[in-house]
Amino acid sequence: MSSNGLRPTFRDPAGSLSLTDDYAVRTIHPGSRATVLSFLESAFYRDAVARGEMSATTIENPDAGGPDAPLILKHPRIAIPTYPWEWIPSQWLAAAELTLALGERALESGWILKDATPLNILFDGPNPVLVDVLSFDPRDPSDATWLAYGQYLRTFLLPLLAQRLLGWPLELSQLRRDGYEASDIYAVLSWKQRLSPSVLWPVSMPFWLERKGQDDAAKGKATARRMDPEAAAHVLARLMQSLAKRTRAAVGVSGRSEWSEYTGTLTHYTAEQAESKRAWVEEQLASLKPARVLDIGANTGDFSALAASHGAQVIALERDATAADQIYKRSLAQKLDVQTIHADLSRPTPAVGWENQESLALLPRLEQQFQMVMMLAVIHHIVLLEQIPLRAIVELAARLTRKWLIVEWVPVEDPMFQSLMRGRTELYGHLHERDLLAASDGLFHVRDEHRLTNGRVLFLFEKLG
């Protein structure tokens, strides 16, 4: 994956980051060299790496140039990085809980978490990993102030509250690098909401104090609170525990959607037809043994789980948030190597940030990263709902896969095709599987096919060239 021109951390005064195909390479400025070396040698950091909670580090030049030389660190790349605006609430909660758990454990080892933002978290399969070793500083034992408290509220808790109470999509975090201010949310809440326990403490009180010029703490400007070291550590630990509890409450309970209930309400599949489809896909997975699979339109993850059970590292791409949430929870519960991305292939995440160079667009992160792409019962959605031509869909699939493409073709007569066509028979009523085969000309050839008794056809395409 090319990362030319990407500048993910050029704001950081302590160091900078560049990306290669296999590593994240971090240059630590001389002024932060001693602190970073001390942190990397700490038992706390080694334990976090062993648990899979922080990225491992190789020091490239531990002795070169002396204390006035930059320090070069290498971290293994997570294959497909994602951003908070591509997560569902359960992933936000997992990232928040990891941030707070590491922050609390760091206290015991003499460190303090100075950055508390979801942008420092990546997902490796279903597991969150904190990837910024510059996020910790030595702690003053007698200081009971957590300067990252305000940042945590703005970037973790308030977006989750706004999503639950106001329906503001978490995708909006793409436009709010430092999260929400209390005033953003307070202004659109009813008085009943403003006085509710979940809102009073993180939103209403900071807003009222800010109006009186007294809310330095929520802005990260608090002065040190001196007390006995043991008491200071206790206060900080209790604060992080309280934040974890409030964050879990802010996420709320997952709801239902049309697509999250899809597999349980199938009327166009008999049990025998569904099993025939599953068995054929499993046969291909067992035979071809793809190391990495992209499941586009993964729904609730049945076929993502099937691919993972055959040893594949799976990326499950799903645009329905509730269905994506089910994939993530299933991956955690069953310990599946499935990474959930909440995004729409037809409207993929764009590059954002300064000069569009701080965060990569979705498609460049996915292109040529997979031995197999699965598009099961999804092409007709892209054609009918987004009006994307078949050839364009197949061309994109050819950019995403290195070798194999599995497609489920849904014929015009299928009830799902008819419900999505919405009277546009003149435009799409003529579509036939031969149009898919014509669209693949010069890009793929058919390696195998399987016809279901409901008229649907499963194709295994092999990439040409």
N, C-alpha and C positions, 0 to 999 in steps of 0.2 A: 504494500500500500504506500503510495507516494505521499510524502508529507511536505513537499517543497513549499516554502513560503508560510508554513503554519507557525504561528507565534502564540502558543497557548499560555505562556507565563511571563510575557515580557514586562508585566507590571511589577513582578516580585523583586524587591530591592535586595534580597539575599541570594538570588540565583536566577538562572534561565533554563529553559528546557527545549531540547530538539528531539525529533523522532526519526528513527530509522525503521527498516522493515522489521527488525527483531527486538530493538531496545528503545527505551526512553533514556536519553542521555542528559543528565543534569549537570550544569556548571555552577558550582557554589562560589560566590565571591569571597575573597580572602577574609573579610571581616566576620563572616559567619562560619569559617572553616572549623575553628576549634569547637564551637557549639555542635555543629553537625556531626563531627567525628565522635564527640562524646555521646551524642544521642545514638549513633549507629552501634556503638560499643555497649550500650546499656542493656541490661537484662530485660527491661520492659520491651524494647524494640525487638530483640531476638525472640522473645516469647510471642509478640504480635505476628511476626513473620511465620513462626512455627504454626500458629493457629490459622494462618491464611488470611489474617485481618489486615496486614500491611504488605506492600510490595517488597520483595527482596532487593538487596543492593550489593553491587560489586564496586569497590573503590578502585578506580583505574590508575590513579597516581597518588598513593598514600604518602609518599615521601618526596616526590618531585617538587623542586622549587622552594621548599621550606614553607613557613607559616604565612608568607606574603603571596603565595601562589594560589590560583584558583584550584578548587577541588573538583575532580571529574567523577561522577557517579553514573553507573549503568543499572537500569531496572529492566527486567523482562517485560516485553510488551504484552498487554492483554489484547487478544486477537482482534476483537471488535469492540472498541470503546463506545460507550453511549453517554448521553448527557441527561441531566434531570428532566428536561422537557420531553424525553422519550421514555420516561418511567411512568408506571401506574402507582397509585397510592401505597400499595404494599411495598414496592421497591423504595419509595421515599421513606417509609417507616423503617425498613431494614437499614438504609443508609444512616438515618438519624440515630437509631439505636446503636449502631456500630460507633458512630462519632462520639456519642455520650459514654458508651462503655469504655472506649479507649481513653477518653478524657478522664473518667473516674479512676481507671487503673493507673494512669500516668501519675496521678497525685501521689500514690503510694511510693513511687520511684523517684520523686523529686522533680517531675516535669509538669508542665501546664500546656494544655492545648490552646494555641493562640489563634487558630483559624477553625471555624465551625461552619462550613458551607458544603452543600451537596456537590459542588463542583470538584471537590477533592476526592470524591468516591467514584470508582468504576465497578462494574459487575463482571465477575468471572463465573460464567454460568449463572446460577441463581444467587451467588454469594457476593456481598459487597466487600470491596477492598479499598482501604485508604491508601492513596498512592503518593501523597506529598510528605516527604520526610522533613520538610521545612516547617511543618505545622506545629512543632513542639519547641518550647523554650524551657530553660531551667526555671524552677518555681521558687519564689521567695516564700519560705516556710510560714512566715507570719502574715502573709497577705491573703485575705479571704475574698479577693475580688477576681472574678473571671471576666476578662476583657472581651472574650469572644461571645459572651452572653447575648449582647444585642444582635450580633451577626446571626447567631443561631435562631433567634426569634424571627428576624427578617427573612432568612433564607430557607428555614425548615418549617417552623411552627405556623407562621402567618400564612404562607401559601397553602398549607394543608387545611387550616381553618377557613380560608377564603373558598377553597374548593368545596368543602363540606357545607358551609353555611350559605354561600352565595352562588355556587356553581361555577366559579371562575376556574377554567381549565388549568391544570398544572403545566400545560404546554406554554402558558404565558410567562413562565420563568425564563424562557428564551429571551424575553424582552426586558427582564428585570434582574440584572446581574447581581445586585445587592438586595434582592428581595423586596418585600413590601414594608412600608412604614405603617405604624399604627393608624395614622390619619387616613391612609388610603382605604382601610377597611371600616374604620369607625364611621366615616361619612355616609356609608350606604347601609348601615345596620339600623334596625328598629331599636327603640329604647329597651324593649324586652330583651333583645339579643345583647345589647350593650351591657346590660346588668346581669346576664347569665354567667354562671361560674366559669364556663369555658372561655368567655370573652373578657370578662371584667379585668382579670389580672394581666393577660398579654396585650390587650388592645385598649380598653377604655381607660384604665389607670395610667398607662404611659401617655395616652393622648391628653388626658387632663393635666398631668404633670408637665408635659411638654409645653402646653399653653401657658403654664405658669413659669416656664423656664427652669424647671427642676428635674428634667428627665435625662440627665447626663448618662445614667447607667444604661438605659436602653439604646443609647447611641454609641456605646462603647467608650465613653469618656470618663468612666468612674475613677475616682482616686482610690488609692490603696486603703483597705479596711484592715487595720492592724489588730492582731489578737494572738493569743497563745497558739503556737504552731499546730498542736493537736486539734484545737478548736477550729482553726482556719481550714484544715484539711476536711474536717467533719462538715463544716458549712458548705464548702465547695462540692463535696460528694452528695450531700442532701439536695443541693440545687440541681445537679445533673440528674439525680434520681427523680426529682419532681418534674423536670423537663421531659424525661422519658415517659412518665405517666401521662402528662398533658398531651404529648405528641401522639401517643396511642389513642387517646380519646378524640383527638382532632381528626384522625383518619376515619373513624366511624366504621360502619358495617357496609360491606360490599352489597350492592344492589343486583338487579337482574337487567338483562337487555335481551333484545331479540336474538342476538347471535350467541350470547352466553348460554341460552337454552336450546340452541339449534340442534345439537346432536341428540338431545333427549326428546325432541318433538318432530323427528323426521317423518314425513308422510310420503316422500318420493323414494324412499329406500326401504325395502323389506330387510329383516334381520339377515336373511341369506345373502342379499345383495351387498349389504354393508360388510359382512364377513368375507365375501369374495373380493371386494376392494381391498380390505385390510390384508388378506392373505397374499394377494398379488404384490402389493407394495412391500410387504415384509420379505417376500421372495427376492425382490430386486435389491433391497438393503442387505440381505444376507449374502447375496451373490457378489455384489459390487463393492461392498464394504467401504463406503465413502467416509473419509476421516472427518469432514466437516460438511454439514447440511444446512441449507437455508430453507425454512418452511414458510412460504409466503401465504398469508391468509390462514394462519395456523388455527384459528378458532379457539377451542379450549385445549388444544395441544395433544390430541390423541396420536397423531402421526409424528409429531415432534418427539413424544415419549417413545414411540416405536423405533424411531431412528436412533435415539439415545440408547435404547436397550440393545442395539446392535453395535455399540461402541462409538457412535458418531458424536462429535461436538456439534450441538445444534443451536442455531439462531432461529427463534420463533418470532416472526413478524406479524403483528395483529393490530388492526386499527380500532377495533372495538375495545374500549378500556375495561369493561367488565369481563369479557372473554380473556383478555390479556392477563388480568388479575388472577383468573383461574389457572392459566398456564403457569404463572410464577409460583403460586401457592402449591400447585401440584409438583413442580420441579423441586421445591424445597422439601416437601413432605416425603417424596420418593427418592430424594438425593440424585436427581437426574442432571446430566450435563446439558442443560437447556437454558439459554439466556433469552429472556423476553425483551423484545423491543416494541414499544407502543408507538406505531407510526403507520402511515398510509403510503404504500408504494406509489400510488398515483399522484400523491402530493408530498413528496419526501421532504424531510427536514433540510432546510437550507443551511449554508455556511453563515455564521453570525460573528459579531464582535468587530473590533477595530479593523477596518478595511476587509471585512469578511475573512479574517485570517486567524481568529482565535479558536474557533470551533469548526470542525470539518462538516460539510454536508453529509447526509446519510449515504448516498449512493457511492461516493468515493471510498467510504469505509467498507462497503460491501463488495465492490467489484473485484472479480477474480479471486475471491477468498474461499470458494466452496467447490468441492468435488461434485456435489449434487445440489440442485435446486428443485424443490417440490412446489407445484402450483395445482393443488387439488381443489377442484370446484371453485376456482377463483377468477379464471380468465373471463368468464361471462360477466362477472361483476365489473371488472375493469372496462370491458367493452360497452356494456349497457349503461352503467352509472356514470362513467367518466368519459365515454365516447373516444377511447383510445383505440387506434387501428390495430388489428392483429399483428401486422408486421412490426410495428413499434414495440409491442409487448414481447414478441419473440426476440427482437434485437436486444432489448434490455436483458432478457433472460440469458442471452449469449454473453453479455458482459459480466453477468453475475457468476455464472458457472464455468468451471474449467473443463468439465467433462459431460455430466449427465443432467438431464432435465426430465422430470416426471410431470405430466400434465393430465388432468382429468377434463375431458371435453364434455360439455353439457349441451345436448341438442336443443334445437328450437322448441320441440314438442314438450320438453321437460317443464313441469309446473313451476320450478324456480326461475327458469328462463322466461316463461310467460309472465310471471309476476313482476320481474324486473324490466321487461321490455316496455311496459307502460304505454301501449298503443302505438309504439314506433315500429310497426310491422314493416313499413316500406323500407326503413333503414336497415333493420336487423333480422327480419323474418326469413331472409334467404340464406342465412349463415349455415354452413355445413362443415363437417370435419375436414373436408378436402380444402377448405379455405385456410384452416390451421396448417395443413401439410404444405400448401402453397406458400404460406407466410414463412415457413421454416426452410424453404429452399435456399441452398447455399450456406446455411448456418448449422443445420442439424439434419441427421437422417434418423428414421425410425428403427430402433433396435428391437423393440418388442411392443405389443399392444394386447389389451385385454378388454373384451366387450362384456358389459354388464347387461342383465336382462331388462333393466329399466331404460336402456338406450344410451346410457353414458359409456364413454370409451376412455380407457386409461392408456396413455402412450409413454413409452420410455424412449426419449430422444438421446442420441449421442452427438456431441459437438463435432463439427468438421474442422479439420486443420489443427 
